Amino acid sequence: MGSDFTYKSSGVDIDAAMEAKRRMSSVVDSGDDRVLNSLGAFASLVKGSFPGIDDPVLTLKMEEPGSKQLLAVDNDRVEGLGRDLINHLIDDIAVMGAEPVAVLDTIVCGQLQGDVVVRLVESMAAACKDHGCPLVGGETSEQPGVLKEGRYVLSAAVIGVVDRKHIIDGGRIEPGDVLVGIASNGLHTNGYSLVRKLLSANPGLGNERVDGESFLDVVLRPHTAYLPGLRGLFREDGLTGLAHITGGGIHDNLARIIPEGRCAEVDLSALRVPSVFKKIREVASLDDAEMLKTFNMGIGVVAVARAAFADRVVAHLGEHGHEAYPIGRVVATGNGVSFTGRPNG
């Protein structure tokens, strides 16, 4: 007679997990010659040579897609969720001038649903490939009792590299520099606890139309990938700073790169606010201050550039499919970030 106390009876099916990992192995095997082993080893081996970089500095970052992952899983949009995670992660090192070397992911779930997990890994691997780096594996953990069946917690870490002399950290920002806003495609990965609350209180909101799409489709668009558009500017002296606009909005994220004794003056009336934010403001009855600290308001990255170089930044980004336009300037009086005007929406 078999025991009632087995790992499978407690909610963990090792055979199913091994089958899912076998399927993931073929996805993660990118063929990148920097990766010296394959999924299944105790740790990943990645070659540490960086041709063309004289003084390599490693850039390390971890990220998770926030409560957007709950909305995405509940609506079977896991492919977009995988891209959200990777694009957000790599954007965070791109704004420091770094290129990704390799990415590791972690998937924790209440019960391992093989098809869902494989789809997640496939989407993350595809996003990594688009950025020119491999997804080298990570951890998949089934934890019944910690999470309910159908619930997932995702995270990922990237190792990047930048030549020390080309690090972009805002240290060279000076009065007279121009602030160039680079458009987002919507909410990216912030404000979703509020959005989920709105959807719960307004059951028909998800199907309402915003610019020809359903509200749900618009808020589940994957986070924009900025590295392909930014990398051609990394070694240009005219680019003095980059800020990824995530939680905390334009104010808190731009303030992270403005040197002491300088102030970035943002003209809020210059923002080209997407319709989805106007819909959220209308349904939630939010004021400007709440909108600005919760959402990116249509700006995914702020580039800071010498005045003579700002037009080049706008043109270069336009060539790579990104709408970019001036939204302010740096002045010598004050500190951090200040706002003038108000958003049009």
N, C-alpha and C positions, 0 to 999 in steps of 0.2 A: 504494500500500500504506500502510495507516495505521500509526502508531507504536504500539509496545507500551507506550510511556510516556505515558499520559493520566491526567488527574485521576481519572476513573472507574475505571481499572484499578488505581489506588493505593488505592481504597476510598472515594472521595468522589464521590457522584453529585449534581452541581449541579442537574440537572433535577428529580430527586426532592426535593431540599431546597427548591427554589423552589415546587414544587407543595404541599409541606407548609406552607410559609410563607403561601402563598395561602389555604389552608384555615384557618390560624391567624388570619389577618387578620380574618375575619368574626367570630371568637370574641372577639378582643381589642377590637374596636370596640364599646365599651360604651354609646355614646350620651351619655356624661357630658360636659356642656358645659364642664367645666374643661379637657378635653383638646382642644388646638387643631389637632392633626394626626393622621394615622393611621399604622398599621404600614407600614413601608417607608421612612420618612424616616431620615436618619442619626441622629437623636436625637428623643426625645419632647418635645413642648411642652405644659406644664401651667400653666394660669393661676395666678399667685401672689397671689390675693386671698382673704382669710379673714374673711368677714362675721361679726360678733359676737365677734371676738377682738381685744382692744384692743392687746395687745403680743405678737404671734405669735413663738413660738420653734420652729424646725424640729427635729424629732426624727428621727434617721437610724439605720437598723439594717439589717444583713444577717443572713441565717440560711440554714441548710441542714438537711435532715432526718436527718442522720447515717446510720448503717448500716441504719436501718429501711428506707431506700430499696432496698437490695439484697433484703431479704426481701419487700418489696411488689412489686418488678418480677418477681422469680422466681415469685411466686404471682399475677401478673396483677391486682394491686390498685392500679393507677396512679391511679385516681380518688381513692382515699383518700389516696394519697401527696401529690397536689397540694394537697388540703385540709390535710394535716399541715403542709406547708411554710408555707402562707399563715396558718393559724391560729396556729402557733407564732410566726411573724414578727410578726404584729399584736398578739398577746398581750404581746410584749416591749415595745411602745411603749404599749399600753393601761395597763400597770401604772405608767406615769409620767404618766397622765392625758391622753395624746395621742390624737388622732383621725387615722386614715390619710388621706393625700391621694392617693397613687398608689403602685403597686407595679411593679417591674421584675423579670423572671425571667431566669435563665440555665439552659440545658439543654445539657450536654456529653455526647456519646454516641460509642460506637465505630462504630456505623453508624446512620444516621438511618432509623428505622422510622416511616414517616409516621403510621400509625394510633396508635401508642403516643404519639408526641410530641403529636399533636393532642388526644388524650384527656387528657394531662397538662395542656396549656394550657387546655382546656375546664374542667377541675376547678379550676385555679387562678383562672381568670376568674370562675367561679361563686362561689368562696369570697370573692374580692375584692368581688363585687357584694353578697354577704350582709353585708359590713362597710361598705358604702356608699362604696367607693372603686374606681377603675378599675385593671385590669391594662393597662399602657400599652405592653407589649412588653418587649424585652430582647435576648437573644442566644441563638441556637441554633447549636451548633458540632459538626460531625462530625469526629472525630479518631481515625481508624483507626491502630492501633499504640500509641496512648496508652491507649485503653480497648478492651476486647474487644467484639465484636458482642453486643448485648443488655445492655450495661452503661451506666449513666447516672450522671452527677453533677449534682445539682440545687442551685440556690441562688436566693435572691431578696433584693431590697432594698426597703425601704419608706421613703418620705418621709412623716412625720407632722407634726402641728402641735399646739401647746398654748399657751394663754395663760400668760404668765410667772407671773402671780399664782396660777394654778391648777396649777402643776407639782406632782406628787406624787413626792417623793424621799426621804421618811422623816425629813426635817429637823425636823419638828414632833413626832415621836414622844416621848412622855413616860412616866415610871413610872405605872402604873395603867391604861394602854391595854390593850385586850383583843386577843388574836390570834384571828382568825376563819379557820378553814380552809375553803377552797372546794374541793369534791370534784373530782377528776379522773375520767375515764372508764376509766382504766387506766394504761398505761405512758407515754402521750403519745409523746415522741420520744427517750426516754433508756433506756439499758440494753440496747440491741439487739445489741451485740457479744456480750454474755453470753447473751442469749436465742437467738441464732443458734447459738452453741456448744452450748447445751442441746438444741436441735432436731437438730443434727447427731449428737450423742451418743445421743439418744433418739428414733429415727425415728417412733415412734408418738405422741410427745407432742403433735404438732400436731392430732391428731384426738381427744385426750382432752377430756372435757366439763368446762367451767368455767361454773357458773351457767346451764346449758342451752345453751351455745354451745361450739364447738370452741375449744381453746386458741389456734389460729392466728387465728381470727376475732377473739378478744378482744384479742390483742396487736397486731393490725393495725387496730384502731379508730382513726379519725383524731383527732388532737389536739383537745381541746375548745376552742371559741372563747368567750372570756370577755368580749370587748368589749361585746356587746349587753347583758350583765347588769351590767357595771361602769359604763358611761357615765352612767347616772342618778345615780351617787354622786360623780362627779368633782369637782363644785363644792361638795360638802358639807364644812364645817369639821370635822365629826366623823370623817372619814376621814383618817388621818395617814400611811398607808403601804400599799404593795402590793408583793408579791414574787412573781414568776413562778417556780414550782418546776420547774427543769429539771435539767441535769447538775450533780451535786454534792448533790442532794436538798434537804431542808428546811433543814438546817444552813447549808450554804454560800450558798444563795440568800437566805434570810432575813437572814443576817449582812450582806448587801450594803446593807441599808437601815437598820440599827440604829445610831443615833448613838453616838459615844464616850461611855463612862460609863453606858450603858444595857445591859440584858441582856434578851433575849426568852427567857422560860422556856416551853418547849413540853412539855406533858404527853403523852407518847407513848401512854399508856393511853387517851387520849381519841380517838385516830385510829380512824376507821372503815375499816379496811384491806380493800380488795376481795379477793375470793377468788383472783384471778390472782396476786397477790403471795404468797399462802400456797402456791399451787401451785409457784411458782418457788423459794421457800425450801425446800420439801419436796424437789423434784427435785435442786436444786443443793447442798443441805445448807449454806446460808449462815447466818451469825450476824446478829444485829441490826445491828451496825456496818456490815457489808458491804451489807445490804439498804438501810439508810438513806442511805448515800452513793451508791448506784447508782440507786435508784428514788425516785419521789415518794411512794410508800406511800399513795396515794389522795388526796393533796392537790395540786391543780394551781396554786393561788394562795393565799397567805396575805394577808389584809387586816388591817391594824392600825387600830383604831378607839378613840375615847374610850369609856370604860365605858358612858356614858349613850347612846351611839349604836350600840353593838354589836348590839343587838336589831334595830335598823332595817336594818343591813347584812344580817343573816341573813334578815329578812323580804323585803327588796328582791330579794336574789339568788334566794330561793325563788320569788318571783313570775316570775322569768325562767328557771326550770327548773334552777337550780343548788342542790344540797344544800350548806348552809353551817352551821358550828357552831363554838363556842369550843374552842380547843385550847391556850390558855395566856394569859400576860400579860407585860407589860413591867415590870421591876423596876429599882431604882436601883443595885443592887450587881452588880458584874461587868461584862463586856463581851461583845458579840456574841450568841451563842445558846447556851443550855444545855438539856439534856434531863432530864426526870424520868420515872420509870416505864419501861415497855417496850411496844412495839406488841402489839396483840391479834391476832397472826397471823404 
